[in-house]
Amino acid sequence: MNAYKLLISLAAVCLFIALYLVLTGALAQAGPFFIAFFIGLAIGFRGFEQLKGFSYTVIIFASVTTALYYPDYFVDVNGFKLSGLITPLIQLIMFGMGTSMSAEDFVGVVKMPKGVFIGVFSHFLIMPMLGFTLASISGLQPEIAAGIILIGCSPNGMASNVISYLAKANLALSITITAISTTISPFVTPLLMKLLAGAFVEIDVLHMMWDIIKMVILPIGAGLLFNKFLSGKAKWLDDAMPLVSMFGIAFIIVVITAAGRTSLLTIGPILIGLVLIHNLCGYLLGYWSARLFGMSERDCRTIAIEVGMQNGGLASGIAKEMGKMATVGLAPAIFGPLMNITGSVLASWWHRNAGETHNN
């Protein structure tokens, strides 16, 4: 424990030095100290049970800071463009998602049809409309604004299931909503993008449908088959997939940050603010959409999480396939780390107040 406390203290010193350098105009020299601050904080957090869940997100901040200060290292290596790894990584992440799913996740539709319908419908109504509204009033260049709509039109990711579990919400409902929204995303996401983002950026609906099918449906289908026939026979793969997913998402965010560095340095604070509003309003409106239909407190919390949390990795992949990774891909790259922070805080709050779910 003392070593972890020491690391956090050293991280604080690095932050103090970095801020001093920034205030004295030596912004370029502050980079290594900012990076050291985030790395020290991430490792230090591992020593505290309540902070351990934030460690991965802080590592992403360290990676993003590194990409902003030293972008050339994350654009290409010996002529090979690192963006070429984004689609295969997403396919690998989705395969991992498939290996953790089964037919039972889809049977949940029959067991709790009302909750699943409200969750999926609210998700694909609230987040796209919020995204469109924020993009319209943002004043950002069209392609960057379109990225806000794209993250809103994306399905849920596995992160929402983890947060639902931590929040003591209805995990079975959460998993089923994620499974259904992901399954219908090849059809719903491109159509919503055409309808809402068509004025911001050109949308090829059929091309986007195929991109999502090859990035989501085919890998998840392969993962489901693997789970059915080989589950438990490759324990090393079961153990490795969460780590691969975490690395993959961090890598995607870093590559997009490096590619869009110029835009981010100009409009970063504005975009972060808009993305945060998008995320928080998703939780709020998702919760009250479930309340409106008389759902239990536990289910309301579940739907709030399912509506507010998106599959940022998939949205980034779609932006890359559109050839607009450095513009359309920026909002999804920011949304991922932010939603992990807000989701963790929300889960912690609801976990401590879990007794309320049994009184409703």
C-alpha positions as CSV (number, residue, x, y, z in Angstrom):
1,M,0.0,0.0,0.0
2,N,2.9,2.4,0.8
3,A,4.4,1.9,-2.6
4,Y,1.0,2.9,-4.2
5,K,0.7,5.9,-2.0
6,L,4.3,6.9,-3.0
7,L,3.4,6.6,-6.7
8,I,0.4,8.8,-6.3
9,S,2.6,11.4,-4.4
10,L,5.2,11.3,-7.2
11,A,2.4,11.7,-9.8
12,A,1.2,14.8,-7.9
13,V,4.8,16.2,-8.1
14,C,4.9,15.5,-11.8
15,L,1.5,17.3,-12.3
16,F,2.8,20.3,-10.3
17,I,6.0,20.5,-12.5
18,A,3.9,20.1,-15.7
19,L,1.5,22.9,-14.7
20,Y,4.4,25.1,-13.7
21,L,6.0,24.6,-17.2
22,V,2.7,25.3,-18.9
23,L,2.2,28.6,-16.9
24,T,5.8,29.6,-17.8
25,G,5.2,29.0,-21.5
26,A,7.2,25.8,-21.8
27,L,4.3,23.7,-23.0
28,A,6.4,21.4,-25.1
29,Q,8.6,20.5,-22.1
30,A,5.6,19.7,-19.9
31,G,4.6,16.6,-22.0
32,P,6.8,14.0,-20.3
33,F,5.6,15.2,-16.8
34,F,1.9,15.0,-17.8
35,I,2.5,11.5,-19.2
36,A,4.4,10.4,-16.0
37,F,1.5,11.9,-13.9
38,F,-1.1,9.8,-15.6
39,I,1.0,6.6,-15.5
40,G,1.9,7.1,-11.8
41,L,-1.8,7.8,-11.0
42,A,-3.0,4.7,-12.9
43,I,-0.6,2.4,-11.1
44,G,-1.2,4.1,-7.8
45,F,-5.0,3.6,-8.2
46,R,-4.4,-0.2,-8.3
47,G,-3.6,-0.1,-4.6
48,F,-7.0,1.2,-3.6
49,E,-10.2,-0.8,-4.0
50,Q,-12.5,2.2,-4.6
51,L,-10.1,3.7,-7.2
52,K,-9.0,0.5,-9.0
53,G,-11.8,0.7,-11.6
54,F,-10.5,4.0,-12.8
55,S,-7.0,2.7,-13.5
56,Y,-7.7,1.7,-17.2
57,T,-9.3,5.0,-18.0
58,V,-6.3,6.9,-16.6
59,I,-4.0,4.8,-18.7
60,I,-6.0,5.9,-21.8
61,F,-5.5,9.5,-20.7
62,A,-1.7,8.8,-20.5
63,S,-1.9,7.3,-24.0
64,V,-3.9,10.2,-25.4
65,T,-1.4,12.7,-23.9
66,T,1.5,10.7,-25.5
67,A,-0.3,10.8,-28.9
68,L,-0.9,14.6,-28.6
69,Y,2.7,15.3,-27.8
70,Y,4.4,12.7,-30.0
71,P,1.8,12.1,-32.8
72,D,4.4,10.9,-35.4
73,Y,4.9,7.7,-33.5
74,F,1.2,6.7,-33.9
75,V,0.6,7.5,-37.5
76,D,2.8,5.0,-39.3
77,V,5.7,2.7,-38.6
78,N,8.2,2.2,-41.5
79,G,5.6,3.3,-44.0
80,F,2.8,1.1,-42.5
81,K,-0.2,3.2,-41.5
82,L,-1.3,2.2,-38.0
83,S,-4.9,3.1,-38.9
84,G,-5.0,-0.1,-41.0
85,L,-5.1,-2.1,-37.7
86,I,-8.3,-0.4,-36.5
87,T,-10.8,-2.6,-38.3
88,P,-9.1,-5.9,-37.5
89,L,-8.8,-4.9,-33.8
90,I,-12.6,-4.1,-33.7
91,Q,-13.3,-7.5,-35.3
92,L,-11.2,-9.1,-32.6
93,I,-12.9,-7.1,-29.8
94,M,-16.3,-8.1,-31.2
95,F,-15.2,-11.8,-31.5
96,G,-14.4,-11.5,-27.8
97,M,-17.8,-10.0,-27.1
98,G,-19.3,-13.0,-29.0
99,T,-17.3,-15.5,-26.9
100,S,-18.9,-14.1,-23.7
101,M,-22.4,-14.3,-25.1
102,S,-24.8,-17.2,-25.8
103,A,-28.3,-17.8,-27.2
104,E,-29.6,-17.2,-23.7
105,D,-28.8,-13.5,-24.1
106,F,-31.3,-13.3,-26.9
107,V,-33.9,-15.4,-25.1
108,G,-34.2,-12.5,-22.6
109,V,-36.5,-10.8,-25.2
110,V,-39.1,-13.3,-24.4
111,K,-38.6,-13.2,-20.6
112,M,-38.7,-9.4,-20.3
113,P,-40.1,-8.0,-23.6
114,K,-41.2,-4.7,-22.1
115,G,-37.8,-3.8,-20.6
116,V,-35.9,-4.8,-23.8
117,F,-38.2,-2.9,-26.1
118,I,-38.1,0.3,-24.0
119,G,-34.3,0.0,-23.6
120,V,-33.6,-0.6,-27.3
121,F,-36.1,1.9,-28.5
122,S,-35.0,4.6,-26.1
123,H,-31.4,4.0,-27.0
124,F,-31.9,4.5,-30.7
125,L,-34.3,7.4,-30.2
126,I,-32.7,9.5,-27.4
127,M,-29.0,9.3,-28.3
128,P,-29.3,10.0,-32.0
129,M,-31.7,12.9,-31.4
130,L,-29.4,14.3,-28.7
131,G,-26.4,13.9,-31.0
132,F,-28.2,15.7,-33.9
133,T,-29.3,18.6,-31.6
134,L,-25.8,19.0,-30.2
135,A,-24.1,18.8,-33.6
136,S,-26.6,21.4,-35.0
137,I,-25.8,24.0,-32.3
138,S,-22.1,23.2,-31.9
139,G,-20.8,25.5,-34.6
140,L,-18.1,22.8,-35.4
141,Q,-17.1,22.0,-38.9
142,P,-19.6,19.5,-40.5
143,E,-17.4,16.4,-40.4
144,I,-16.5,16.8,-36.7
145,A,-20.1,17.6,-35.8
146,A,-21.2,14.4,-37.7
147,G,-19.0,12.4,-35.3
148,I,-21.3,13.5,-32.4
149,I,-24.3,12.1,-34.4
150,L,-22.4,8.9,-35.2
151,I,-21.6,8.1,-31.6
152,G,-25.3,8.7,-30.8
153,C,-26.4,6.3,-33.6
154,S,-24.1,3.5,-32.4
155,P,-25.3,0.5,-30.4
156,N,-24.4,-0.3,-26.8
157,G,-21.0,-1.8,-26.0
158,M,-19.9,-4.4,-23.4
159,A,-18.9,-1.6,-21.1
160,S,-22.6,-0.9,-20.3
161,N,-22.9,-4.5,-19.0
162,V,-19.9,-4.1,-16.7
163,I,-21.3,-0.8,-15.3
164,S,-24.7,-2.4,-14.8
165,Y,-23.1,-5.2,-12.9
166,L,-21.1,-2.8,-10.7
167,A,-24.3,-0.7,-10.1
168,K,-26.2,-3.8,-9.0
169,A,-28.7,-3.1,-11.8
170,N,-30.5,-5.8,-13.9
171,L,-27.6,-7.5,-15.5
172,A,-29.7,-9.9,-17.5
173,L,-31.7,-7.0,-19.0
174,S,-28.6,-5.1,-19.7
175,I,-26.9,-8.0,-21.6
176,T,-30.1,-8.6,-23.7
177,I,-30.5,-4.9,-24.6
178,T,-26.8,-4.9,-25.7
179,A,-27.2,-8.1,-27.7
180,I,-30.3,-6.8,-29.5
181,S,-29.1,-3.3,-30.2
182,T,-25.8,-4.7,-31.5
183,T,-27.6,-7.2,-33.8
184,I,-29.9,-4.6,-35.4
185,S,-27.2,-1.9,-35.6
186,P,-26.1,-2.8,-39.3
187,F,-29.6,-1.7,-40.4
188,V,-30.5,1.0,-37.8
189,T,-27.2,2.9,-37.5
190,P,-26.7,3.6,-41.3
191,L,-30.4,4.7,-41.7
192,L,-30.2,7.0,-38.7
193,M,-26.9,8.4,-40.0
194,K,-28.4,9.1,-43.4
195,L,-31.4,10.7,-41.9
196,L,-29.6,12.8,-39.2
197,A,-26.1,13.3,-40.5
198,G,-26.7,13.4,-44.2
199,A,-26.6,17.2,-44.2
200,F,-23.2,17.2,-42.4
201,V,-21.4,14.5,-44.4
202,E,-22.0,12.1,-47.3
203,I,-23.4,8.8,-46.1
204,D,-23.4,5.6,-48.2
205,V,-26.0,3.5,-46.4
206,L,-25.3,0.2,-48.1
207,H,-21.5,0.6,-47.7
208,M,-22.0,1.4,-44.0
209,M,-24.3,-1.6,-43.5
210,W,-21.6,-3.9,-44.9
211,D,-18.9,-2.3,-42.8
212,I,-20.9,-2.9,-39.6
213,I,-21.8,-6.5,-40.7
214,K,-18.1,-7.3,-41.2
215,M,-17.0,-5.5,-38.0
216,V,-19.8,-6.7,-35.7
217,I,-22.1,-9.4,-36.9
218,L,-19.6,-11.8,-38.5
219,P,-17.1,-11.6,-35.6
220,I,-19.8,-11.9,-32.9
221,G,-21.3,-14.9,-34.9
222,A,-17.9,-16.5,-34.9
223,G,-17.6,-15.8,-31.2
224,L,-21.0,-17.3,-30.4
225,L,-20.0,-20.5,-32.3
226,F,-16.7,-20.6,-30.5
227,N,-18.6,-20.3,-27.1
228,K,-21.0,-23.0,-28.1
229,F,-18.5,-25.6,-29.2
230,L,-15.3,-24.7,-27.5
231,S,-16.3,-22.9,-24.3
232,G,-14.0,-23.8,-21.4
233,K,-11.6,-25.7,-23.8
234,A,-9.4,-22.6,-24.4
235,K,-9.1,-21.0,-21.0
236,W,-6.1,-18.9,-22.1
237,L,-8.4,-17.3,-24.7
238,D,-11.1,-16.6,-22.2
239,D,-8.5,-14.9,-19.9
240,A,-6.8,-13.0,-22.8
241,M,-9.9,-11.5,-24.5
242,P,-10.7,-8.8,-21.9
243,L,-7.1,-7.7,-22.0
244,V,-7.0,-7.7,-25.8
245,S,-10.2,-5.7,-25.8
246,M,-8.8,-3.1,-23.4
247,F,-5.6,-2.8,-25.4
248,G,-7.5,-2.6,-28.7
249,I,-9.8,0.2,-27.6
250,A,-6.8,2.2,-26.1
251,F,-4.8,1.7,-29.3
252,I,-7.8,2.9,-31.5
253,I,-8.2,6.0,-29.4
254,V,-4.5,6.8,-29.6
255,V,-4.3,6.4,-33.4
256,I,-7.4,8.6,-33.9
257,T,-6.0,11.2,-31.4
258,A,-2.7,11.3,-33.4
259,A,-4.5,11.6,-36.7
260,G,-6.8,14.4,-35.5
261,R,-4.3,16.2,-33.3
262,T,-4.6,19.5,-35.2
263,S,-8.4,19.6,-34.9
264,L,-8.3,18.5,-31.3
265,L,-5.9,21.2,-30.2
266,T,-8.3,23.8,-31.7
267,I,-11.7,22.5,-30.7
268,G,-10.8,20.0,-28.0
269,P,-12.5,21.7,-25.0
270,I,-15.7,22.4,-26.9
271,L,-16.0,18.8,-28.2
272,I,-15.2,17.4,-24.8
273,G,-18.0,19.5,-23.3
274,L,-20.5,18.5,-26.0
275,V,-19.7,14.8,-25.6
276,L,-20.0,15.0,-21.8
277,I,-23.5,16.7,-22.2
278,H,-24.5,13.9,-24.7
279,N,-23.4,11.2,-22.3
280,L,-25.0,12.7,-19.1
281,C,-28.3,13.5,-20.9
282,G,-28.4,10.0,-22.1
283,Y,-28.3,8.6,-18.6
284,L,-30.9,11.2,-17.4
285,L,-33.4,10.7,-20.3
286,G,-32.9,7.0,-20.4
287,Y,-33.8,6.7,-16.7
288,W,-36.9,8.8,-17.1
289,S,-38.0,7.1,-20.3
290,A,-38.1,3.9,-18.2
291,R,-39.8,5.6,-15.3
292,L,-42.5,6.9,-17.8
293,F,-43.5,3.3,-18.6
294,G,-43.6,2.3,-14.9
295,M,-40.4,0.2,-14.8
296,S,-38.9,-0.8,-11.5
297,E,-36.1,1.4,-10.0
298,R,-33.6,-1.4,-10.8
299,D,-34.7,-1.6,-14.5
300,C,-34.8,2.2,-14.7
301,R,-31.1,2.3,-13.7
302,T,-30.3,-0.4,-16.2
303,I,-31.9,1.4,-19.1
304,A,-30.3,4.7,-18.0
305,I,-26.9,2.9,-18.4
306,E,-27.8,1.2,-21.6
307,V,-29.0,4.5,-23.2
308,G,-26.1,6.6,-22.0
309,M,-23.2,4.3,-22.9
310,Q,-22.2,3.7,-26.6
311,N,-19.9,1.4,-28.5
312,G,-17.2,4.0,-29.1
313,G,-14.9,1.4,-30.7
314,L,-17.4,0.5,-33.4
315,A,-18.2,4.2,-34.1
316,S,-14.4,4.8,-34.5
317,G,-14.2,1.9,-36.9
318,I,-17.1,3.3,-39.0
319,A,-15.4,6.7,-39.1
320,K,-12.2,5.0,-40.3
321,E,-14.1,3.0,-43.0
322,M,-15.6,6.3,-44.1
323,G,-12.1,7.6,-44.6
324,K,-12.8,10.4,-42.1
325,M,-11.0,9.0,-39.0
326,A,-9.3,12.4,-38.1
327,T,-12.6,14.3,-38.2
328,V,-15.7,12.1,-37.8
329,G,-13.7,9.8,-35.5
330,L,-12.9,12.5,-32.9
331,A,-16.2,12.5,-30.9
332,P,-16.3,8.7,-30.6
333,A,-12.6,8.7,-29.4
334,I,-13.5,11.2,-26.7
335,F,-16.8,9.6,-25.8
336,G,-15.2,6.2,-24.8
337,P,-13.0,7.4,-21.9
338,L,-15.5,9.9,-20.7
339,M,-18.4,7.5,-20.5
340,N,-16.1,5.1,-18.5
341,I,-15.5,7.8,-15.9
342,T,-19.1,8.9,-15.6
343,G,-20.3,5.3,-15.8
344,S,-18.0,4.3,-13.0
345,V,-19.0,7.2,-10.8
346,L,-22.7,6.4,-11.5
347,A,-22.2,2.7,-10.7
348,S,-20.4,3.6,-7.5
349,W,-23.3,5.9,-6.4
350,W,-26.0,3.4,-7.3
351,H,-24.0,0.5,-5.7
352,R,-24.0,2.3,-2.4
353,N,-27.7,3.0,-2.8
354,A,-28.7,-0.4,-4.1
355,G,-31.2,-0.9,-1.3
356,E,-33.5,1.6,-2.9
357,T,-34.0,-0.8,-5.8
358,H,-35.7,-3.3,-3.5
359,N,-38.2,-0.7,-2.2
360,N,-39.7,0.0,-5.6
